[in-house]
Amino acid sequence: MKRLVPTVATLLALAPPALAQGALELSQALQALPSTLDWKSADLNYESALRQLEAALAAQGLKLAGGADYTLRENTGSNLSLSATASLGVLPWSSSADAVQSAQRALERAALTRLEARNNLYLSLHNQYFNLRLAQSDLEIAQATLALREQQLQVARAQNQAGSATLSELLTAQQNLDTARSALLSAQGALELARLTLAATLGRRPQDLGPPSTSPSEPELPSEDLEALLQKALAQRPDVQRSLSLLQEAEANLASAQRERLIPNATLNAGYSSPEASLAAGLNFKSGVASLSAAIPLVQGSSLGAAGWSLGLSLSLPILEPAGDSRIASAQTALASAQLALETARRAAELDVRQKLQNLKTAKASIAAAQAGLNSASQTLRTAQARLQAGTGTRLEVQAAQLAQLQAQRNLEAALIQAQLAALALQNALGTDLTASLGGTR
C-alpha cells in the first residue's frame, strides 16, 4: 500500500541542493576533528608547555659569557683585560635541574589536559551528530502529524455537517491542527539549530553538511568487573593523574625548600694567576653551579704580580633563617592540600565510573522496551492495513498507525543513541583515549 506520509527520502529530495550533495557519515565528521578550532587550541596549549620544557633544558646547559675590565690607578697606570666565564649546573639539586623536572611534570599535565579536551570534543561531536539525526526524525514525525490532523479536521467537519459530531469535537480537531502546525515550526527550527551547531564544531557551512547517515549501534557491556574498571580509571583518568602530578610537584617543592634551608652556602674556589693570564674555577654547593673563568691582560700597569696558585673555601651556615622556615611550612601545607586533592579526585573518579556504568546498563535496558514498542506499533499498522483492505477500517486509522510506527522507530533510535553515548561516556570515565583512531598523539 502506498504510504500517505512523506518519508525522509522525500524530504531530502525537496531540500536545497547543497544539503543533498552527499550523506555525512559519522566517521567523516570524526576525521574532521583535528582541523577544528577546539582541537587546535588544545594542541597549542600542549605546545606551550613543550616550549617551556625546551627553555628549561636550554637554561640547564652550558653558559658562556665574555667581558672586559679596564682600570686606571694613579701609581700603577692603566690595566685592560679580556675575560670569559663558563658555568654549568652540575649538582642534582641545582635550580636549573629543579626547573627542568618541574617543566617535565607540567608537560605531562598538559598532555593530560589535551587528552581530556580531545575526549570532550569527541563526545560533543557524537551528541551533535545524533541530535541532528533525531531532529530529522522529529521533522518527519511533525509533518506526518500535521497531515493526520488535517485529515482528522476534514472528517470532523464532514461529521459536524452530517450531525454526527458536535461543535466541540470540531473545535478540538481545529486546535489539534494548530498545535501540529506549531510543532512543525518548532521541529524545523530545531533541525536548523542542530545543523548549525554541528557545522560550527566542524568549521563548515551548514549548507555543506549532508544528512547524517550513520545509525546508532547497541554497545556491549564491559567484560571487566567493577573492581577492574575502577583500577583502570585510577591509573588512566586525566584528572587523577593530574592530581598525582601536582602531588609530586608539591613533594619536590618541599624537598627544595628543606634543601635550601639546610645546605650551607659554601663555595670552593681554585685559581692560578700570572702576569700573562689568570684562570679560576669555582663550585657553589648551594646552587649546584660550577664555573670556570679565564682572563688575559692586554694592557698592564707598572706593578706586575708574581705567578701562583690559590685555593679558597667560603662557608655560611644558616643558623637562624625565618624566611627559610616559612617556605618549608608553606610547602608542607601545599603538600597536605595536594594529598587531599588527590584523594578527592580518586573518590570522584570511582563514583563517576559507577554512575557511568549504571547509566549504560539502564540505557541498554531501555532498548528492549523501545524495541517492544516498535513491534507493537508495527503490528498495529499491519492490523489497520488489513482492516482497510477488508473494508472494516479507514484510511485515517492507517495514517494514525503509520504515525505511531514513526514515533516508535524514533524512540528506538533515541534509545540506541543514549546507549551508545553512555558507552562512550564510560570509556571517557575510565580515561581511555577516544581519539586514538584519529591519529592524535598523546
C-alpha positions, 0 to 999 in steps of 0.5 A: 500500500502506498504510504500517505506520509512523506518519508525522509527520502522525500524530504531530502529530495525537496531540500536545497541542493547543497544539503543533498550533495552527499550523506555525512557519515559519522566517521567523516565528521570524526576525521574532521576533528583535528582541523577544528578550532577546539582541537587546535587550541588544545594542541597549542596549549600542549605546545606551550608547555613543550616550549617551556620544557625546551627553555628549561633544558636550554637554561640547564646547559652550558653558559658562556659569557665574555667581558672586559675590565679596564682600570686606571690607578694613579701609581700603577697606570692603566690595566685592560683585560679580556675575560670569559666565564663558563658555568654549568649546573652540575649538582642534582639539586641545582635550580636549573635541574629543579626547573627542568623536572618541574617543566617535565611534570607540567608537560605531562599535565598538559598532555593530560589536559589535551587528552581530556579536551580531545575526549570532550570534543569527541563526545560533543561531536557524537551528541551533535551528530545524533541530535541532528539525526533525531531532529530529522526524525522529529521533522518527519514525525511533525509533518506526518502529524500535521497531515493526520490532523488535517485529515482528522479536521476534514472528517470532523467537519464532514461529521459536524455537517452530517450531525454526527459530531458536535461543535466541540469535537470540531473545535478540538480537531481545529486546535489539534491542527494548530498545535501540529502546525506549531510543532512543525515550526518548532521541529524545523527550527530545531533541525536548523539549530542542530545543523548549525551547531554541528557545522560550527564544531566542524568549521563548515557551512551548514549548507555543506553538511549532508544528512547524517547517515550513520545509525546508532549501534547497541554497545556491549557491556564491559567484560571487566568487573567493577573492581577492574574498571575502577583500577583502570580509571585510577591509573588512566583518568586525566584528572587523577593523574593530574592530581598525582602530578601536582602531588609530586610537584608539591613533594619536590617543592618541599624537598627544595625548600628543606634543601635550601634551608639546610645546605650551607652556602659554601663555595670552593674556589681554585685559581692560578694567576700570572702576569700573562693570564689568570684562570679560576674555577669555582663550585657553589654547593648551594646552587649546584653551579660550577664555573670556570673563568679565564682572563688575559691582560692586554694592557698592564700597569707598572706593578706586575704580580708574581705567578701562583696558585690559590685555593679558597673555601667560603662557608655560611651556615644558616643558623637562624633563617625565618624566611627559610622556615616559612617556605618549608611550612608553606610547602608542607601545607601545599603538600597536605592540600595536594594529598587531599586533592588527590584523594578527592579526585580518586573518590570522584573518579570511582563514583563517576565510573559507577554512575557511568556504568549504571547509566549504560546498563539502564540505557541498554535496558531501555532498548528492549522496551523501545524495541517492544514498542516498535513491534507493537506499533508495527503490528498495529499498522499491519492490523489497520492495513488489513482492516482497510483492505477488508473494508472494516477500517479507514484510511485515517486509522492507517495514517494514525498507525503509520504515525505511531510506527514513526514515533516508535522507530524514533524512540528506538533510535533515541534509545540506541543513541543514549546507549551508545553515548553512555558507552562512550561516556564510560570509556571517557570515565575510565580515561581511555583515549577516544581519539586514538583512531584519529591519529592524535598523539598523546 
